[in-house]
Amino acid sequence: MSSKGYIKRGQLRIQKKLDTIQLIFEDMREEYDFSKGKRGIYSRDLKDLHLPVYLDLQLEEYYKKIALKKKKDLRPLLIRFYKKK
């Protein structure tokens, strides 16, 4: 607070956030029953996870040209080259 008793803009934002957090915690129960819950219904297998691979710009251009010549997608082409080595 300033010397005149007014709340500064930044302090007001913080106070609103604290009030929101307090409301959330007041709505929470002491205990929750998870006995009928099911595990893993929102997770997925790691085999379905595809990590991005970033190539050097020159390598990317090289493989793109090969893919265009063969009229194939870049991803399967890169996988095939990787498996050979």
PEWOSUL-V364308 format. One record per pair of residues at least 24 apart in sequence whose ideal C-beta (glycine too) atoms are under 6 Angstrom apart, sorted by the first residue. I is the first residue (numbers start at 1). J is the second residue. Records with the same first field share a line. If there is no record, write none. Layout:
I: J, J
This chain:
none
